Amino acid sequence: MKRKYYLIDTENVGDRWFDLLQKTKKKDRIIVFYTEHHSKHLEKYLAKQVHNPRIVWLECTAGNNALDYQLIGVLSYLIVKHPKASFYIYSDDRDYQTAIDFWQSRGIAAFQKDFSADSGKKAKKKKGKKKKGQKKKGAEASVQTSAETVMDSASALEKTGQKRPTEEQYVIEIAKSIPVSDLGGWYHALTAVLGQENGRNWYLKVRDDAEWKERLSRYCMKDEHARGVNLVAMVLSMHNLDVTRSEEAYRIIQSHNRKNLRAISADFDKRFGKRPPQKYFKAIRPLIRVIKGK
């Protein structure tokens, strides 16, 4: 059976998708797109399901149609990665139909699911109760980003037909993980990824170019866990290693003092195996100090 991906537009359907988990199979994935203006019910549900590998939580930048664009971006990436899967957008917003038609005309099983008129009225009522300044509290710190979320956020590094990402694509991936205010982290990451000379040139651009710094600041993920996992994913992708093990590798690093490389190495041996020898640990080692600090 082919995997099904369910993409939830919570700005539009609110919390009406909660029953979907019981109707899906274990191999299916639910990807929840939400903003800082989410409901209290969503926050409670997230806290209960945060460790459920079948649900991927993606916090989006709030704004006019901003979530819609981010959802379409993730949909496009998933289609490239898994063209034989089926994709369902849960939303009453008909603006998605153009994208659905585009992919269906190319043989992709993409569809949109909506709700009845009655449930739509309920959703509007709930949406009206949201407070503009409402933000999640303890839940944000506890959100665990799954490996599939990492692959989504690192899509620029794995485009079909592209042999190697450009330096700018690597810089953008770093921007997702390291705030531009952390210049020390930027210097270490850039020189480790791009080499001493190219890394330093990019560092000077990040440090001195206000417009470029402003642009990069928009990419940074709000969730600390997501930033760390994304940085690991970028490194694994660079070395053609299994990106789906990014979160596992990140947790190993977080469980030790960053100076205790011997203990981190030993844990990698247990989890990833010694053959090929130390492949994962050697790939990640140059950025352990930065990863540990995120």
C-alpha positions as CSV (number, residue, x, y, z in Angstrom):
1,M,0.0,0.0,0.0
2,K,1.2,3.5,-0.9
3,R,1.7,6.1,1.9
4,K,-0.8,8.9,2.2
5,Y,0.2,12.4,3.3
6,Y,-2.4,14.6,4.9
7,L,-1.6,18.3,5.0
8,I,-3.7,20.3,7.5
9,D,-4.3,24.0,7.1
10,T,-5.2,24.8,10.7
11,E,-5.8,28.5,9.9
12,N,-8.8,27.4,7.8
13,V,-10.1,24.2,9.4
14,G,-9.2,24.9,13.0
15,D,-9.3,21.8,15.2
16,R,-11.7,19.7,13.1
17,W,-9.0,17.4,11.9
18,F,-8.3,15.8,15.3
19,D,-10.3,12.6,14.5
20,L,-8.2,12.1,11.4
21,L,-5.5,10.2,13.3
22,Q,-7.9,7.3,14.1
23,K,-8.9,7.1,10.5
24,T,-5.4,6.8,9.0
25,K,-3.0,3.8,8.8
26,K,0.3,3.5,10.6
27,K,2.4,4.2,7.5
28,D,0.5,7.4,6.7
29,R,1.7,10.9,7.8
30,I,-0.3,13.9,9.0
31,I,1.5,17.2,8.6
32,V,0.0,20.0,10.6
33,F,0.7,23.6,9.5
34,Y,0.0,26.2,12.3
35,T,1.0,29.7,13.4
36,E,1.6,31.4,16.7
37,H,-2.1,32.3,16.6
38,H,-3.2,28.7,17.1
39,S,-6.0,27.6,19.4
40,K,-5.7,26.3,23.0
41,H,-7.2,23.0,21.9
42,L,-4.4,22.6,19.3
43,E,-1.8,23.3,22.0
44,K,-3.3,20.6,24.3
45,Y,-3.5,18.1,21.4
46,L,0.1,18.9,20.4
47,A,1.3,18.2,24.0
48,K,-0.4,14.8,23.9
49,Q,0.8,13.8,20.4
50,V,4.2,15.5,20.3
51,H,6.1,12.2,20.3
52,N,3.7,10.5,17.8
53,P,5.9,9.7,14.7
54,R,2.8,9.8,12.5
55,I,2.2,13.5,13.0
56,V,4.7,16.2,11.8
57,W,4.2,19.7,13.4
58,L,5.3,22.6,11.2
59,E,5.1,26.1,12.7
60,C,4.6,28.7,9.9
61,T,5.2,32.4,9.7
62,A,2.0,34.2,10.2
63,G,0.7,36.7,7.5
64,N,-1.7,37.1,4.6
65,N,-1.8,33.7,2.9
66,A,1.7,33.0,4.3
67,L,0.7,29.5,5.7
68,D,-0.9,28.6,2.3
69,Y,2.4,29.3,0.5
70,Q,4.4,27.3,3.0
71,L,2.0,24.4,2.7
72,I,2.2,24.4,-1.1
73,G,6.0,24.5,-0.8
74,V,6.1,21.4,1.4
75,L,3.6,19.6,-0.8
76,S,5.8,20.2,-3.9
77,Y,8.8,18.9,-2.1
78,L,7.0,15.8,-0.8
79,I,5.7,15.1,-4.4
80,V,9.3,15.3,-5.7
81,K,10.5,12.9,-3.0
82,H,7.6,10.5,-3.0
83,P,5.8,10.8,-6.4
84,K,3.9,7.5,-6.0
85,A,2.3,8.6,-2.7
86,S,-1.1,10.2,-2.3
87,F,-1.5,13.7,-1.0
88,Y,-4.6,15.3,0.7
89,I,-4.9,19.0,1.6
90,Y,-7.4,19.5,4.4
91,S,-8.9,23.0,3.9
92,D,-12.1,24.7,2.8
93,D,-10.0,27.3,1.0
94,R,-10.5,26.9,-2.7
95,D,-7.3,28.7,-3.6
96,Y,-5.4,25.4,-3.4
97,Q,-7.4,24.0,-6.4
98,T,-5.0,25.5,-8.9
99,A,-2.1,23.6,-7.3
100,I,-4.2,20.5,-7.1
101,D,-5.0,20.7,-10.8
102,F,-1.4,21.3,-11.7
103,W,-0.2,18.2,-10.0
104,Q,-3.1,16.0,-11.1
105,S,-2.4,16.9,-14.8
106,R,1.0,15.5,-14.2
107,G,-0.2,12.2,-12.9
108,I,0.1,12.9,-9.2
109,A,-2.6,11.7,-6.8
110,A,-3.2,15.1,-5.1
111,F,-6.6,16.0,-3.7
112,Q,-8.4,18.5,-1.4
113,K,-10.6,17.5,1.5
114,D,-13.0,19.9,3.1
115,F,-15.8,19.9,5.7
116,S,-19.5,20.4,5.6
117,A,-21.2,23.8,5.7
118,D,-22.2,23.2,9.4
119,S,-18.7,22.4,10.5
120,G,-17.5,25.4,8.6
121,K,-19.8,27.7,10.7
122,K,-18.3,26.2,13.8
123,A,-14.8,26.8,12.6
124,K,-15.5,30.5,12.0
125,K,-17.0,30.8,15.5
126,K,-13.9,29.2,17.0
127,K,-11.6,31.3,14.9
128,G,-13.2,34.5,16.2
129,K,-12.3,33.5,19.7
130,K,-8.6,33.5,19.0
131,K,-6.6,36.3,20.5
132,K,-4.3,38.0,18.1
133,G,-1.3,38.0,20.5
134,Q,-1.9,34.4,21.7
135,K,1.2,32.2,21.7
136,K,2.0,28.8,22.8
137,K,3.9,28.5,26.1
138,G,5.4,25.2,27.3
139,A,4.3,23.3,24.2
140,E,6.7,25.2,22.0
141,A,9.8,24.2,24.0
142,S,8.7,20.5,24.0
143,V,7.9,20.1,20.3
144,Q,10.0,17.3,18.8
145,T,10.7,17.6,15.1
146,S,10.6,14.3,13.3
147,A,13.0,13.2,10.6
148,E,10.3,13.9,7.9
149,T,10.0,17.5,9.1
150,V,13.8,17.9,8.7
151,M,13.6,16.6,5.2
152,D,10.9,19.1,4.4
153,S,12.9,22.0,5.8
154,A,16.0,20.9,4.0
155,S,14.4,20.6,0.6
156,A,16.8,23.0,-1.1
157,L,19.6,20.5,-0.6
158,E,17.9,17.6,-2.3
159,K,16.4,18.9,-5.5
160,T,15.9,16.3,-8.3
161,G,18.6,16.4,-10.9
162,Q,20.9,18.7,-8.9
163,K,24.3,17.2,-8.3
164,R,25.3,19.5,-5.5
165,P,23.6,22.5,-3.8
166,T,25.0,26.0,-4.4
167,E,26.8,27.8,-1.7
168,E,23.8,30.1,-1.3
169,Q,21.6,27.1,-0.6
170,Y,23.9,26.0,2.1
171,V,23.9,29.5,3.6
172,I,20.1,29.5,3.6
173,E,20.0,26.1,5.4
174,I,22.4,27.5,8.0
175,A,20.1,30.5,8.4
176,K,17.3,28.2,9.3
177,S,19.3,26.9,12.2
178,I,21.5,29.8,13.5
179,P,20.2,33.3,14.3
180,V,22.1,36.0,12.5
181,S,22.8,37.5,15.9
182,D,25.1,34.5,16.6
183,L,28.0,35.6,14.5
184,G,30.4,33.1,16.2
185,G,28.1,30.2,15.3
186,W,27.8,31.5,11.7
187,Y,31.6,31.7,11.3
188,H,32.1,28.2,12.6
189,A,29.3,26.7,10.5
190,L,30.2,28.5,7.3
191,T,33.9,27.6,7.4
192,A,33.1,24.0,8.3
193,V,30.6,23.7,5.5
194,L,32.1,25.8,2.7
195,G,35.8,25.7,3.6
196,Q,38.0,28.4,5.3
197,E,38.2,30.9,2.4
198,N,34.7,30.7,1.0
199,G,33.2,30.4,4.5
200,R,35.0,33.5,5.6
201,N,33.8,35.4,2.6
202,W,30.2,34.5,3.3
203,Y,30.7,35.3,6.9
204,L,31.8,38.8,6.1
205,K,28.8,39.2,3.9
206,V,26.5,38.1,6.7
207,R,28.2,40.3,9.2
208,D,28.5,43.5,7.1
209,D,25.6,43.5,4.6
210,A,22.5,44.7,6.4
211,E,20.1,43.7,3.6
212,W,21.5,40.2,3.4
213,K,21.4,39.8,7.1
214,E,17.7,40.9,7.2
215,R,16.9,38.4,4.4
216,L,18.6,35.5,6.2
217,S,16.9,36.4,9.5
218,R,13.5,35.5,8.0
219,Y,14.5,31.9,7.5
220,C,15.4,31.1,11.2
221,M,13.2,28.5,12.8
222,K,11.6,29.5,16.1
223,D,11.8,26.1,17.7
224,E,15.3,25.4,19.1
225,H,14.9,21.6,18.6
226,A,14.0,22.1,15.0
227,R,17.0,24.3,14.4
228,G,19.4,21.7,15.8
229,V,17.9,18.8,13.8
230,N,17.9,20.9,10.6
231,L,21.6,21.6,11.1
232,V,22.3,17.9,11.5
233,A,20.2,17.1,8.4
234,M,22.3,19.6,6.3
235,V,25.5,17.9,7.4
236,L,24.2,14.4,6.7
237,S,22.9,15.5,3.3
238,M,26.3,16.9,2.4
239,H,27.9,13.6,3.1
240,N,25.2,11.5,1.3
241,L,24.1,9.9,4.6
242,D,20.6,9.0,5.7
243,V,18.8,12.3,6.5
244,T,16.0,10.4,8.2
245,R,18.3,9.7,11.1
246,S,19.0,13.4,11.8
247,E,16.8,13.6,14.9
248,E,18.4,10.4,16.3
249,A,21.9,11.9,15.8
250,Y,20.8,15.2,17.3
251,R,19.5,13.5,20.4
252,I,22.8,11.7,20.9
253,I,24.7,15.0,20.8
254,Q,22.2,16.7,23.2
255,S,22.6,13.8,25.7
256,H,26.3,14.6,26.3
257,N,28.5,17.5,27.2
258,R,29.8,19.0,24.0
259,K,33.4,18.5,25.2
260,N,32.9,14.8,25.8
261,L,33.6,13.7,22.2
262,R,34.6,10.2,23.3
263,A,31.2,9.6,24.8
264,I,29.4,11.0,21.8
265,S,31.5,8.9,19.5
266,A,30.7,5.8,21.6
267,D,27.0,6.4,21.4
268,F,27.2,6.9,17.6
269,D,29.0,3.5,17.4
270,K,26.1,1.8,19.3
271,R,23.3,3.5,17.3
272,F,24.8,3.7,13.8
273,G,27.4,0.9,13.9
274,K,31.1,1.0,13.3
275,R,31.1,0.0,9.7
276,P,31.7,2.1,7.7
277,P,33.8,3.3,10.6
278,Q,32.6,6.5,12.3
279,K,31.0,7.8,9.1
280,Y,28.2,9.7,10.9
281,F,30.2,10.9,13.8
282,K,33.0,12.1,11.5
283,A,30.6,14.0,9.3
284,I,28.9,15.8,12.3
285,R,31.9,16.3,14.5
286,P,33.1,19.7,13.1
287,L,29.7,21.2,14.0
288,I,29.0,19.5,17.3
289,R,29.8,22.7,19.2
290,V,27.4,24.7,17.1
291,I,24.7,22.0,17.1
292,K,25.0,21.7,20.9
293,G,24.5,25.4,21.3
294,K,21.3,25.6,19.3
